[in-house]
Amino acid sequence: MRGSGGARAGAGVPIPRQRRASVPGPRQDYLDAFVEEEDDVFAPRTPASAHAADASVTDWSVGIPADSGSGGHDDARPTGTPVPGKGGKGRAFTGIAAAAVTTVLAVIVAGQVADDAGGADVQSQSATDQARDTRGPASRADGRAPAPEATPLTYDEKMGRIYPLGAELKGSGKFDAVPGIAEAPGAGQKFTYRVDVEQGLGLDAALFAEAVQKTLNDQRSWAHNGARTFERIYSGKPDFVITLASPGTTADWCAKSGLDTTEDNVSCDSAATERVMINAYRWAQGSETYGDSKIHAYRQMLINHEIGHRLGYGHVTCDKDGDLAPVMQQQTKFLDHDGIRCRANAWPYPGS
């Protein structure tokens, strides 16, 4: 009976848990070799205050009774009167028991270290993953290389493109002057002009202004052989205003000079006003006579043709089959006439 007077001191006293359940205690046959019949090696030892010489080992009272699972309270502290160790075998066993405890503790600590190491590995892996996810701007989350930045289009590339604009569009009739100036490059008779673009067209005003300056001062144009030079201004009074406008607004301004542009949706020089009107529909979409592949040349022809009117030139046609059409021919409307096939041409002096 546990706790009765006939039981040996400490024989049924549970030992407090200080190890994991999965770690086995010392083998019983190992312990029995050091036990005498009258000795109870699992009895609590004299406290350190009573036996200072054995303090280093007697503070660790460890053992697993064979019936430790028989309903005892694992958390109860040892009871009864401490029994001093007897003889060399007792001391030897005490040392062995301490060694066994140390071994058990070493196993426990090793398990904890392994667990901690595992946690450290997880943390290390997590840190690595986080580092991999923290990427610079040159990387993409899907692992692919970033798309290269788009190269800005050149002037020729922009002039070779078709732009959306309705054939029946009528804008607000309000204009914005394109800022900046472009000095006359030659020494001939100088003409100054301003470039106006109707608001809301959605077209590149700067491109249009650049096209006018380059086209008029080309040696194949009206600047041929230094006869004339053209300068774009932003303020002050120009000799004329080259105006990019919707078809409806173009028709209004051309009507002021008695010209009807609605039949073929064309441009005009409104001679009674300061404006040379370039129909934005034609500028954006071109004509059947030139086709999409020659839209750049067609735009040059528009500028040269209408400025030619401002300079005093009238309409003419080619007279021989297969010849280049004169720039003052109405090439938006036709190339061939009276059985004569003319070739598209954008320049007053194409052979220069």
PEQUIJO-V269817 format. One record per helix or strand of 3 or more residues. SS is the DSSP state (alpha for helix, beta for strand). FROM is the first residue (numbers start at 1). LEN is the number of residues. If there is no record, write none. Layout:
[[SS;FROM;LEN] [SS;FROM;LEN]]
//
This chain:
[[alpha;28;5] [alpha;52;7] [alpha;87;47] [alpha;155;5] [beta;175;3] [beta;189;10] [alpha;205;12] [alpha;224;3] [beta;228;5] [beta;240;6] [alpha;247;9] [beta;275;5] [alpha;280;6] [alpha;292;19]]
//
